[in-house]
Amino acid sequence: MKIEVCLTPALIDLYDIEQSIVVVIDILRATSSITYGIENGAEAIIPVANVEDCLNYNDKGYLLAAERNGEVVVGYDFGNSPFSYTKEKVGGKTVVLTTTNGTKALHLANKRASQVLIGSFLNLDALCDYLKVQDKNVLLLCAGWKDQFNLEDTLFAGAVVSKLRQYFEHFDDSSVAAEDLYGIAKNDLRKYLNKSSHSHRLAQLNIEEDVVFCLQLNICQAIPVLEGDRLVKLAV
Amino acid sequence: MKIEVCLTPALIDLYDIEQSIVVVIDILRATSSITYGIENGAEAIIPVANVEDCLNYNDKGYLLAAERNGEVVVGYDFGNSPFSYTKEKVGGKTVVLTTTNGTKALHLANKRASQVLIGSFLNLDALCDYLKVQDKNVLLLCAGWKDQFNLEDTLFAGAVVSKLRQYFEHFDDSSVAAEDLYGIAKNDLRKYLNKSSHSHRLAQLNIEEDVVFCLQLNICQAIPVLEGDRLVKLAV
């Protein structure tokens, strides 16, 4: 079995994923918030491509979440800050979510993969425990930033490769690179990400608390899985 | 001024390179051999996209070089082994060359960039000495392997970033990653590349001598530059 890392959604067509599990990764902040929301009892999170698509769910009693370029879109309940995905706010609710990068990656994966899961540092161990016993190829799909490579998603992919190395045989060059970068960064992920361009973008948005939150390891057990067009809690 | 690393040709459209110098990188083996050939007095090397295009130059007294999937195409004078680009073989000659990845990357860059140069470990310092005084943005374009990320091209990009860090202000996430990977690998590039998928491919082709040759630092002063459709020696 093999693990590969797709460094940006723009490269997804290079991978044969019909029989694979695809893990979508958008650490800052979509897949961290989705993990946290499902952990906190959200019934489902529906990823949609466009802000306009969110509005189609307007009269169904759903929470509407929309983020573009790191900010909550005016008029929406919230965006993709993990602090909006607490028990109090999303427990028992369905959230309709659109984000700059994460939801696009989800839709690309959903077209072709055998199974689509959500990964984040928050559920790293739970995710790896699941993947290592599935006997399936794994593609770690980094959402990146507008089709560009980014560090934080690559570091998480590297964390997964590092955890799963003993259970898989084949690794592509990008998984080797991701694992080695994680090796450099793992003792202080926040400090390492100061090197990243996205970090500067985020600093301007004044969401340092979000960044620190999203870099916590293993505070969640839930693995969100795409069923049809809805992300729900995987039964394990 | 900024340095960016385009990790595969499939991502080139994400970069605004009209005013930039683009350095094309295909360490194993096209840009190493091109550097060595120009260093050794080849009058010009003409990169062409297809094997068939080589044949258009059949009756002009040029040397015809064609490589696909790591092997010399049957009927051609040679492929992209650096040992075919010695003084004796290419001095004073024009070579028409097509390769799996390198020539494709060259043509993509040539459509839009301000200037297109050839980089390899063989001319690392000469290249960096030139780039640091040009007052232009630099894009390091990794040729990769069939649009996939590869380690050896990324390591070279990282070597350039490392050399030029003090002369530039802005670095994208992929240049940060490339530099850090080079930091891990630089003390024994050959050993590090044992981790790579391409390394296994190359082992099967029995070209270990080529790999070792292409990882030598600074044995050349020449910087090949694209002028029209021909790579010639840059006048510095």
Interface residues (C-beta under 8 A of the other chain):
Chain A: L7 T8 A10 L11 L14 W145 K146 D147 Q148 F149 N150 L151 T154 D172 D173 S174 V176 A177 D180 L181 I184 K195 S196 S197 H198
Chain B: L7 T8 A10 L11 L14 W145 K146 D147 Q148 F149 N150 L151 T154 D172 D173 S174 V176 A177 D180 L181 I184 K195 S196 S197 H198
